[in-house]
Amino acid sequence: MTTAEYAVGTVAACAFAAVLYQVVTGDSVLSGLTDLVDSALATLS
């Protein structure tokens, strides 16, 4: 029984990681991070 629970937990963790990856690599998040880095570098110069 514990092996089946471990397998279900692993599949759920992989599905969550896939969804999180899609969110992080989306255009809006990527452009927001780029803007943040650009403004931080502009402040330093």
N, CA, C and O of each residue as an XYZ file, in Angstrom:
180
protein
N       0.826     -1.199      0.000
C       0.000      0.000      0.000
C       0.870      1.264      0.000
O       0.534      2.237     -0.676
N       1.951      1.265      0.726
C       2.779      2.473      0.768
C       3.439      2.746     -0.577
O       3.686      3.903     -0.919
N       3.726      1.706     -1.338
C       4.325      1.906     -2.654
C       3.348      2.606     -3.590
O       3.745      3.491     -4.348
N       2.084      2.224     -3.547
C       1.075      2.871     -4.380
C       0.895      4.332     -3.966
O       0.742      5.202     -4.824
N       0.910      4.603     -2.679
C       0.782      5.982     -2.210
C       1.992      6.804     -2.636
O       1.851      7.971     -3.001
N       3.168      6.209     -2.593
C       4.380      6.889     -3.033
C       4.300      7.219     -4.518
O       4.696      8.308     -4.933
N       3.789      6.289     -5.318
C       3.653      6.517     -6.758
C       2.666      7.639     -7.052
O       2.923      8.481     -7.912
N       1.559      7.658     -6.358
C       0.562      8.719     -6.557
C       1.150     10.065     -6.140
O       0.945     11.070     -6.821
N       1.865     10.089     -5.045
C       2.505     11.334     -4.598
C       3.537     11.827     -5.593
O       3.639     13.030     -5.833
N       4.297     10.921     -6.170
C       5.303     11.296     -7.164
C       4.654     11.859     -8.422
O       5.124     12.859     -8.965
N       3.588     11.235     -8.888
C       2.873     11.732    -10.067
C       2.278     13.107     -9.783
O       2.330     13.991    -10.638
N       1.720     13.295     -8.604
C       1.143     14.594     -8.249
C       2.224     15.670     -8.187
O       2.004     16.794     -8.639
N       3.378     15.340     -7.638
C       4.479     16.304     -7.561
C       4.981     16.668     -8.954
O       5.298     17.830     -9.210
N       5.058     15.704     -9.846
C       5.491     15.979    -11.221
C       4.476     16.849    -11.954
O       4.858     17.736    -12.717
N       3.199     16.606    -11.731
C       2.161     17.426    -12.362
C       2.227     18.862    -11.843
O       2.094     19.809    -12.618
N       2.430     19.023    -10.556
C       2.549     20.360     -9.971
C       3.777     21.078    -10.521
O       3.717     22.272    -10.814
N       4.890     20.360    -10.663
C       6.105     20.956    -11.217
C       5.893     21.382    -12.661
O       6.402     22.423    -13.074
N       5.152     20.598    -13.436
C       4.885     20.948    -14.826
C       4.031     22.213    -14.928
O       4.289     23.077    -15.766
N       3.015     22.316    -14.073
C       2.172     23.514    -14.066
C       2.977     24.730    -13.640
O       2.852     25.796    -14.242
N       3.796     24.584    -12.615
C       4.627     25.693    -12.150
C       5.610     26.128    -13.227
O       5.851     27.323    -13.397
N       6.176     25.180    -13.951
C       7.100     25.508    -15.035
C       6.395     26.307    -16.130
O       6.956     27.266    -16.659
N       5.173     25.917    -16.468
C       4.422     26.638    -17.491
C       4.116     28.068    -17.040
O       4.149     28.996    -17.848
N       3.819     28.244    -15.762
C       3.517     29.583    -15.252
C       4.768     30.452    -15.270
O       4.720     31.604    -15.700
N       5.885     29.907    -14.805
C       7.115     30.689    -14.700
C       7.662     31.043    -16.077
O       8.202     32.134    -16.258
N       7.537     30.152    -17.042
C       8.069     30.437    -18.367
C       7.069     31.167    -19.255
O       7.325     31.357    -20.444
N       5.950     31.575    -18.703
C       4.967     32.335    -19.478
C       5.484     33.722    -19.811
O       6.403     34.224    -19.163
N       4.895     34.336    -20.818
C       5.352     35.643    -21.292
C       5.208     36.737    -20.241
O       6.098     37.577    -20.105
N       4.112     36.746    -19.499
C       3.894     37.826    -18.541
C       4.888     37.773    -17.392
O       5.393     38.809    -16.960
N       5.170     36.581    -16.895
C       6.135     36.444    -15.798
C       7.534     36.770    -16.296
O       8.300     37.442    -15.605
N       7.869     36.300    -17.488
C       9.195     36.551    -18.040
C       9.417     38.038    -18.286
O      10.494     38.557    -17.992
N       8.425     38.723    -18.815
C       8.578     40.164    -19.049
C       8.627     40.928    -17.730
O       9.343     41.923    -17.622
N       7.881     40.481    -16.733
C       7.931     41.130    -15.424
C       9.298     40.991    -14.769
O       9.817     41.946    -14.192
N       9.875     39.808    -14.860
C      11.215     39.607    -14.296
C      12.259     40.411    -15.057
O      13.188     40.952    -14.458
N      12.109     40.488    -16.373
C      13.045     41.279    -17.179
C      12.962     42.754    -16.800
O      13.990     43.418    -16.667
N      11.761     43.263    -16.628
C      11.593     44.656    -16.212
C      12.197     44.904    -14.842
O      12.817     45.942    -14.609
N      12.018     43.954    -13.939
C      12.570     44.092    -12.597
C      14.086     44.143    -12.623
O      14.692     44.980    -11.954
N      14.702     43.253    -13.390
C      16.166     43.240    -13.492
C      16.667     44.506    -14.174
O      17.668     45.085    -13.754
N      15.983     44.932    -15.213
C      16.378     46.169    -15.911
C      16.330     47.375    -14.979
O      17.240     48.204    -14.987
N      15.275     47.473    -14.181
C      15.171     48.631    -13.287
C      16.207     48.555    -12.162
O      16.708     49.582    -11.707
N      16.526     47.337    -11.716
C      17.558     47.203    -10.681
C      18.926     47.592    -11.233
O      19.706     48.252    -10.547
N      19.219     47.192    -12.455
C      20.504     47.550    -13.055
C      20.578     49.049    -13.366
O      21.655     49.639    -13.277
N      19.467     49.665    -13.724
C      19.446     51.090    -13.994
C      19.680     51.876    -12.711
O      20.280     52.950    -12.741
N      19.215     51.353    -11.597
C      19.403     52.019    -10.307
C      20.876     51.983     -9.889
O      21.371     52.929     -9.275
N      21.570     50.900    -10.220
C      22.964     50.745     -9.826
C      23.898     51.617    -10.648
O      24.969     51.986    -10.165
N      23.524     51.955    -11.871
C      24.457     52.723    -12.693
C      24.381     54.204    -12.469
O      25.116     54.962    -13.101
